[in-house]
Structure formats: C-alpha cells, structure tokens
Amino acid sequence: MAEVVTKPDDENEIRSAFSVFDKEDNGMLPVDEMRHVLNRIGDCISQEEITNFLNILDVYGDGYCRMDDLMNLLMP
C-alpha cells in the first residue's frame, strides 16, 4: 500500500479523508469502521488484504486505527 502514496499532497489528502470518518475528532477510527470504509472503496481489495491491513494498523490491539500509525505506514 505504501506505493500508492506518491505525491507530496497525499499526506494532506489522507488526513482529510481520515477526518471525514473520525466523528469524534480524536485521530482514531474503530477497526470495524475502517473495515467498512475499505470495503466501500471498491473490488480491488480482498477481504484477506483488508484483514491483514487492519491487523497492521491496530498497533495496540485495542480495536482502533490511529491516524499517526496510518501515516507512518503509508508515507515513506
């Protein structure tokens, strides 16, 4: 997934997209919400890929994906 991010503006775009779903504005999304978002973006991501991606993002094993962890993963 890190290969997808190629432009300097992508960091702002990712943060902006994340904030649309971050209803509590705390920099975190429940894994279930993130799974729903990933399922809605298209057929190009398999369920196994989504599960693996979310397992990587749930760094603390508490059921949340954090914006900072997402940025660390996607931005080189």
N, CA, C and O atoms as a Tinker XYZ file with bonds, in Angstrom:
   304  protein
     1  N      0.810000   -1.186000    0.000000    73     2
     2  CA     0.000000    0.000000    0.000000    64     1     3
     3  C      0.857000    1.255000    0.000000    63     2     4     5
     4  O      0.406000    2.289000   -0.492000    81     3
     5  N      2.047000    1.210000    0.519000    73     3     6
     6  CA     2.894000    2.399000    0.577000    64     5     7
     7  C      3.207000    2.920000   -0.818000    63     6     8     9
     8  O      3.482000    4.109000   -0.979000    81     7
     9  N      3.173000    2.073000   -1.812000    73     7    10
    10  CA     3.466000    2.503000   -3.177000    64     9    11
    11  C      2.377000    3.414000   -3.732000    63    10    12    13
    12  O      2.625000    4.159000   -4.680000    81    11
    13  N      1.199000    3.369000   -3.169000    73    11    14
    14  CA     0.088000    4.178000   -3.654000    64    13    15
    15  C      0.358000    5.660000   -3.421000    63    14    16    17
    16  O     -0.044000    6.493000   -4.233000    81    15
    17  N      1.024000    5.997000   -2.335000    73    15    18
    18  CA     1.288000    7.382000   -1.981000    64    17    19
    19  C      2.543000    7.853000   -2.705000    63    18    20    21
    20  O      3.648000    7.381000   -2.436000    81    19
    21  N      2.351000    8.796000   -3.632000    73    19    22
    22  CA     3.494000    9.232000   -4.425000    64    21    23
    23  C      3.667000   10.735000   -4.484000    63    22    24    25
    24  O      4.764000   11.209000   -4.778000    81    23
    25  N      2.612000   11.509000   -4.211000    73    23    26
    26  CA     2.688000   12.952000   -4.310000    64    25    27
    27  C      2.833000   13.569000   -2.924000    63    26    28    29
    28  O      2.324000   13.024000   -1.945000    81    27
    29  N      3.535000   14.720000   -2.838000    73    27    30
    30  CA     3.646000   15.396000   -1.534000    64    29    31
    31  C      2.288000   15.775000   -0.951000    63    30    32    33
    32  O      2.138000   15.821000    0.270000    81    31
    33  N      1.302000   16.046000   -1.794000    73    31    34
    34  CA    -0.026000   16.420000   -1.318000    64    33    35
    35  C     -0.793000   15.244000   -0.727000    63    34    36    37
    36  O     -1.814000   15.441000   -0.068000    81    35
    37  N     -0.320000   14.043000   -0.951000    73    35    38
    38  CA    -1.051000   12.864000   -0.495000    64    37    39
    39  C     -1.221000   12.829000    1.018000    63    38    40    41
    40  O     -2.239000   12.338000    1.504000    81    39
    41  N     -0.253000   13.337000    1.772000    73    39    42
    42  CA    -0.383000   13.327000    3.227000    64    41    43
    43  C     -1.608000   14.131000    3.651000    63    42    44    45
    44  O     -2.383000   13.676000    4.492000    81    43
    45  N     -1.790000   15.306000    3.087000    73    43    46
    46  CA    -2.964000   16.115000    3.418000    64    45    47
    47  C     -4.251000   15.449000    2.964000    63    46    48    49
    48  O     -5.266000   15.522000    3.655000    81    47
    49  N     -4.218000   14.802000    1.811000    73    47    50
    50  CA    -5.399000   14.107000    1.299000    64    49    51
    51  C     -5.779000   12.939000    2.208000    63    50    52    53
    52  O     -6.959000   12.719000    2.481000    81    51
    53  N     -4.795000   12.205000    2.667000    73    51    54
    54  CA    -5.058000   11.077000    3.571000    64    53    55
    55  C     -5.633000   11.582000    4.883000    63    54    56    57
    56  O     -6.620000   11.040000    5.382000    81    55
    57  N     -5.027000   12.609000    5.438000    73    55    58
    58  CA    -5.528000   13.176000    6.703000    64    57    59
    59  C     -6.957000   13.699000    6.538000    63    58    60    61
    60  O     -7.802000   13.511000    7.412000    81    59
    61  N     -7.209000   14.348000    5.421000    73    59    62
    62  CA    -8.541000   14.889000    5.166000    64    61    63
    63  C     -9.570000   13.767000    5.042000    63    62    64    65
    64  O    -10.661000   13.852000    5.607000    81    63
    65  N     -9.219000   12.719000    4.303000    73    63    66
    66  CA   -10.135000   11.587000    4.135000    64    65    67
    67  C    -10.386000   10.897000    5.476000    63    66    68    69
    68  O    -11.521000   10.535000    5.784000    81    67
    69  N     -9.345000   10.716000    6.264000    73    67    70
    70  CA    -9.482000   10.071000    7.569000    64    69    71
    71  C    -10.414000   10.886000    8.460000    63    70    72    73
    72  O    -11.261000   10.330000    9.159000    81    71
    73  N    -10.250000   12.210000    8.429000    73    71    74
    74  CA   -11.045000   13.068000    9.311000    64    73    75
    75  C    -12.535000   13.034000    8.973000    63    74    76    77
    76  O    -13.370000   13.298000    9.838000    81    75
    77  N    -12.875000   12.712000    7.724000    73    75    78
    78  CA   -14.288000   12.591000    7.346000    64    77    79
    79  C    -14.964000   11.494000    8.174000    63    78    80    81
    80  O    -16.133000   11.621000    8.540000    81    79
    81  N    -14.237000   10.434000    8.465000    73    79    82
    82  CA   -14.793000    9.298000    9.196000    64    81    83
    83  C    -14.533000    9.381000   10.698000    63    82    84    85
    84  O    -15.147000    8.656000   11.481000    81    83
    85  N    -13.628000   10.262000   11.093000    73    83    86
    86  CA   -13.260000   10.426000   12.502000    64    85    87
    87  C    -14.258000   11.358000   13.175000    63    86    88    89
    88  O    -13.969000   12.533000   13.400000    81    87
    89  N    -15.429000   10.830000   13.491000    73    87    90
    90  CA   -16.539000   11.627000   14.023000    64    89    91
    91  C    -16.208000   12.273000   15.373000    63    90    92    93
    92  O    -16.706000   13.357000   15.676000    81    91
    93  N    -15.384000   11.626000   16.172000    73    91    94
    94  CA   -15.032000   12.170000   17.479000    64    93    95
    95  C    -13.827000   13.100000   17.420000    63    94    96    97
    96  O    -13.451000   13.699000   18.428000    81    95
    97  N    -13.223000   13.223000   16.245000    73    95    98
    98  CA   -12.068000   14.098000   16.023000    64    97    99
    99  C    -10.947000   13.827000   17.030000    63    98   100   101
   100  O    -10.364000   14.746000   17.604000    81    99
   101  N    -10.666000   12.534000   17.223000    73    99   102
   102  CA    -9.625000   12.143000   18.160000    64   101   103
   103  C     -8.458000   11.414000   17.499000    63   102   104   105
   104  O     -7.585000   10.878000   18.183000    81   103
   105  N     -8.447000   11.397000   16.158000    73   103   106
   106  CA    -7.354000   10.757000   15.443000    64   105   107
   107  C     -7.425000    9.245000   15.436000    63   106   108   109
   108  O     -6.435000    8.575000   15.141000    81   107
   109  N     -8.599000    8.696000   15.763000    73   107   110
   110  CA    -8.758000    7.246000   15.815000    64   109   111
   111  C    -10.069000    6.834000   15.165000    63   110   112   113
   112  O    -11.072000    7.543000   15.239000    81   111
   113  N    -10.035000    5.668000   14.526000    73   111   114
   114  CA   -11.248000    5.060000   13.982000    64   113   115
   115  C    -11.343000    3.634000   14.509000    63   114   116   117
   116  O    -10.336000    2.927000   14.560000    81   115
   117  N    -12.532000    3.204000   14.898000    73   115   118
   118  CA   -12.682000    1.794000   15.255000    64   117   119
   119  C    -12.347000    0.915000   14.038000    63   118   120   121
   120  O    -12.641000    1.277000   12.899000    81   119
   121  N    -11.743000   -0.214000   14.292000    73   119   122
   122  CA   -11.364000   -1.134000   13.219000    64   121   123
   123  C    -12.583000   -1.491000   12.368000    63   122   124   125
   124  O    -12.474000   -1.587000   11.146000    81   123
   125  N    -13.735000   -1.688000   12.996000    73   123   126
   126  CA   -14.943000   -2.036000   12.240000    64   125   127
   127  C    -15.335000   -0.926000   11.261000    63   126   128   129
   128  O    -15.759000   -1.207000   10.140000    81   127
   129  N    -15.193000    0.323000   11.681000    73   127   130
   130  CA   -15.496000    1.450000   10.801000    64   129   131
   131  C    -14.500000    1.508000    9.642000    63   130   132   133
   132  O    -14.883000    1.742000    8.496000    81   131
   133  N    -13.223000    1.293000    9.951000    73   131   134
   134  CA   -12.191000    1.301000    8.914000    64   133   135
   135  C    -12.436000    0.157000    7.927000    63   134   136   137
   136  O    -12.244000    0.329000    6.723000    81   135
   137  N    -12.855000   -1.003000    8.423000    73   135   138
   138  CA   -13.171000   -2.137000    7.547000    64   137   139
   139  C    -14.314000   -1.758000    6.602000    63   138   140   141
   140  O    -14.266000   -2.050000    5.407000    81   139
   141  N    -15.334000   -1.110000    7.148000    73   139   142
   142  CA   -16.467000   -0.672000    6.333000    64   141   143
   143  C    -15.995000    0.280000    5.227000    63   142   144   145
   144  O    -16.401000    0.139000    4.073000    81   143
   145  N    -15.157000    1.229000    5.569000    73   143   146
   146  CA   -14.627000    2.187000    4.591000    64   145   147
   147  C    -13.845000    1.458000    3.501000    63   146   148   149
   148  O    -14.038000    1.720000    2.314000    81   147
   149  N    -12.976000    0.558000    3.899000    73   147   150
   150  CA   -12.161000   -0.175000    2.930000    64   149   151
   151  C    -13.020000   -1.061000    2.026000    63   150   152   153
   152  O    -12.714000   -1.220000    0.844000    81   151
   153  N    -14.077000   -1.629000    2.566000    73   151   154
   154  CA   -14.985000   -2.449000    1.755000    64   153   155
   155  C    -15.719000   -1.608000    0.719000    63   154   156   157
   156  O    -16.062000   -2.107000   -0.353000    81   155
   157  N    -15.961000   -0.350000    1.025000    73   155   158
   158  CA   -16.729000    0.517000    0.133000    64   157   159
   159  C    -15.889000    1.115000   -0.994000    63   158   160   161
   160  O    -16.450000    1.636000   -1.958000    81   159
   161  N    -14.564000    1.053000   -0.899000    73   159   162
   162  CA   -13.750000    1.727000   -1.912000    64   161   163
   163  C    -13.607000    0.940000   -3.209000    63   162   164   165
   164  O    -13.085000    1.463000   -4.193000    81   163
   165  N    -14.054000   -0.275000   -3.221000    73   163   166
   166  CA   -14.015000   -0.996000   -4.481000    64   165   167
   167  C    -13.639000   -2.454000   -4.356000    63   166   168   169
   168  O    -13.390000   -2.969000   -3.266000    81   167
   169  N    -13.605000   -3.103000   -5.507000    73   167   170
   170  CA   -13.333000   -4.536000   -5.576000    64   169   171
   171  C    -11.852000   -4.864000   -5.582000    63   170   172   173
   172  O    -11.475000   -6.036000   -5.560000    81   171
   173  N    -11.015000   -3.852000   -5.611000    73   171   174
   174  CA    -9.588000   -4.116000   -5.787000    64   173   175
   175  C     -8.908000   -4.622000   -4.518000    63   174   176   177
   176  O     -7.735000   -4.994000   -4.563000    81   175
   177  N     -9.610000   -4.644000   -3.393000    73   175   178
   178  CA    -9.023000   -5.108000   -2.138000    64   177   179
   179  C     -9.806000   -6.328000   -1.655000    63   178   180   181
   180  O    -11.020000   -6.268000   -1.464000    81   179
   181  N     -9.086000   -7.435000   -1.463000    73   179   182
   182  CA    -9.743000   -8.647000   -0.980000    64   181   183
   183  C     -9.977000   -8.557000    0.526000    63   182   184   185
   184  O     -9.353000   -7.746000    1.211000    81   183
   185  N    -10.867000   -9.382000    1.028000    73   183   186
   186  CA   -11.144000   -9.424000    2.465000    64   185   187
   187  C     -9.891000   -9.786000    3.249000    63   186   188   189
   188  O     -9.662000   -9.261000    4.339000    81   187
   189  N     -9.088000  -10.675000    2.702000    73   187   190
   190  CA    -7.844000  -11.060000    3.364000    64   189   191
   191  C     -6.883000   -9.875000    3.444000    63   190   192   193
   192  O     -6.235000   -9.671000    4.471000    81   191
   193  N     -6.788000   -9.099000    2.372000    73   191   194
   194  CA    -5.927000   -7.923000    2.373000    64   193   195
   195  C     -6.423000   -6.883000    3.375000    63   194   196   197
   196  O     -5.622000   -6.258000    4.070000    81   195
   197  N     -7.725000   -6.700000    3.450000    73   195   198
   198  CA    -8.292000   -5.759000    4.417000    64   197   199
   199  C     -7.971000   -6.207000    5.844000    63   198   200   201
   200  O     -7.546000   -5.401000    6.671000    81   199
   201  N     -8.172000   -7.477000    6.124000    73   199   202
   202  CA    -7.887000   -8.004000    7.461000    64   201   203
   203  C     -6.421000   -7.828000    7.811000    63   202   204   205
   204  O     -6.098000   -7.396000    8.918000    81   203
   205  N     -5.529000   -8.157000    6.885000    73   203   206
   206  CA    -4.094000   -8.001000    7.137000    64   205   207
   207  C     -3.730000   -6.537000    7.378000    63   206   208   209
   208  O     -2.965000   -6.226000    8.291000    81   207
   209  N     -4.279000   -5.640000    6.558000    73   207   210
   210  CA    -4.025000   -4.213000    6.689000    64   209   211
   211  C     -4.500000   -3.705000    8.051000    63   210   212   213
   212  O     -3.793000   -2.944000    8.712000    81   211
   213  N     -5.691000   -4.123000    8.467000    73   211   214
   214  CA    -6.230000   -3.680000    9.748000    64   213   215
   215  C     -5.447000   -4.258000   10.922000    63   214   216   217
   216  O     -5.299000   -3.598000   11.951000    81   215
   217  N     -4.952000   -5.466000   10.781000    73   215   218
   218  CA    -4.114000   -6.050000   11.832000    64   217   219
   219  C     -2.828000   -5.245000   12.009000    63   218   220   221
   220  O     -2.340000   -5.074000   13.126000    81   219
   221  N     -2.294000   -4.760000   10.906000    73   219   222
   222  CA    -1.099000   -3.918000   10.968000    64   221   223
   223  C     -1.432000   -2.574000   11.607000    63   222   224   225
   224  O     -0.665000   -2.065000   12.425000    81   223
   225  N     -2.569000   -2.003000   11.238000    73   223   226
   226  CA    -2.952000   -0.684000   11.745000    64   225   227
   227  C     -3.351000   -0.695000   13.216000    63   226   228   229
   228  O     -3.151000    0.300000   13.913000    81   227
   229  N     -3.905000   -1.791000   13.696000    73   227   230
   230  CA    -4.307000   -1.868000   15.097000    64   229   231
   231  C     -3.074000   -2.189000   15.942000    63   230   232   233
   232  O     -2.958000   -3.268000   16.522000    81   231
   233  N     -2.168000   -1.232000   15.992000    73   231   234
   234  CA    -0.861000   -1.396000   16.622000    64   233   235
   235  C     -0.969000   -1.830000   18.082000    63   234   236   237
   236  O     -0.184000   -2.658000   18.546000    81   235
   237  N     -1.932000   -1.276000   18.798000    73   235   238
   238  CA    -2.051000   -1.536000   20.229000    64   237   239
   239  C     -3.026000   -2.669000   20.563000    63   238   240   241
   240  O     -3.204000   -3.016000   21.731000    81   239
   241  N     -3.653000   -3.243000   19.535000    73   239   242
   242  CA    -4.571000   -4.352000   19.749000    64   241   243
   243  C     -5.832000   -3.966000   20.510000    63   242   244   245
   244  O     -6.457000   -4.799000   21.167000    81   243
   245  N     -6.196000   -2.684000   20.412000    73   243   246
   246  CA    -7.359000   -2.209000   21.156000    64   245   247
   247  C     -8.587000   -1.965000   20.281000    63   246   248   249
   248  O     -9.591000   -1.428000   20.749000    81   247
   249  N     -8.503000   -2.365000   19.001000    73   247   250
   250  CA    -9.652000   -2.221000   18.120000    64   249   251
   251  C     -9.760000   -0.871000   17.442000    63   250   252   253
   252  O    -10.810000   -0.532000   16.895000    81   251
   253  N     -8.664000   -0.081000   17.471000    73   251   254
   254  CA    -8.675000    1.233000   16.832000    64   253   255
   255  C     -7.512000    1.390000   15.870000    63   254   256   257
   256  O     -6.414000    0.885000   16.101000    81   255
   257  N     -7.780000    2.099000   14.795000    73   255   258
   258  CA    -6.754000    2.510000   13.847000    64   257   259
   259  C     -6.473000    3.979000   14.121000    63   258   260   261
   260  O     -7.394000    4.795000   14.141000    81   259
   261  N     -5.226000    4.316000   14.330000    73   259   262
   262  CA    -4.849000    5.691000   14.625000    64   261   263
   263  C     -4.274000    6.363000   13.386000    63   262   264   265
   264  O     -3.565000    5.749000   12.589000    81   263
   265  N     -4.600000    7.633000   13.251000    73   263   266
   266  CA    -4.142000    8.405000   12.109000    64   265   267
   267  C     -2.620000    8.390000   12.008000    63   266   268   269
   268  O     -2.077000    8.201000   10.920000    81   267
   269  N     -1.937000    8.584000   13.112000    73   267   270
   270  CA    -0.473000    8.616000   13.088000    64   269   271
   271  C      0.114000    7.295000   12.602000    63   270   272   273
   272  O      1.089000    7.284000   11.850000    81   271
   273  N     -0.475000    6.191000   13.030000    73   271   274
   274  CA     0.010000    4.883000   12.590000    64   273   275
   275  C     -0.249000    4.671000   11.097000    63   274   276   277
   276  O      0.574000    4.084000   10.395000    81   275
   277  N     -1.391000    5.149000   10.623000    73   275   278
   278  CA    -1.706000    5.068000    9.197000    64   277   279
   279  C     -0.689000    5.870000    8.394000    63   278   280   281
   280  O     -0.192000    5.399000    7.370000    81   279
   281  N     -0.380000    7.075000    8.854000    73   279   282
   282  CA     0.584000    7.914000    8.132000    64   281   283
   283  C      1.970000    7.276000    8.134000    63   282   284   285
   284  O      2.667000    7.300000    7.120000    81   283
   285  N      2.368000    6.706000    9.268000    73   283   286
   286  CA     3.675000    6.023000    9.333000    64   285   287
   287  C      3.744000    4.856000    8.362000    63   286   288   289
   288  O      4.800000    4.573000    7.796000    81   287
   289  N      2.639000    4.193000    8.174000    73   287   290
   290  CA     2.588000    3.055000    7.261000    64   289   291
   291  C      2.611000    3.485000    5.800000    63   290   292   293
   292  O      3.306000    2.884000    4.981000    81   291
   293  N      1.854000    4.520000    5.478000    73   291   294
   294  CA     1.693000    4.918000    4.081000    64   293   295
   295  C      2.745000    5.897000    3.566000    63   294   296   297
   296  O      3.057000    5.898000    2.375000    81   295
   297  N      3.282000    6.712000    4.434000    73   295   298
   298  CA     4.247000    7.715000    3.999000    64   297   299
   299  C      5.657000    7.224000    4.281000    63   298   300   301
   300  O      5.966000    6.873000    5.420000    81   299
   301  N      6.504000    7.190000    3.287000    73   299   302
   302  CA     7.866000    6.706000    3.497000    64   301   303
   303  C      8.683000    7.637000    4.393000    63   302   304
   304  O      9.853000    7.365000    4.663000    81   303
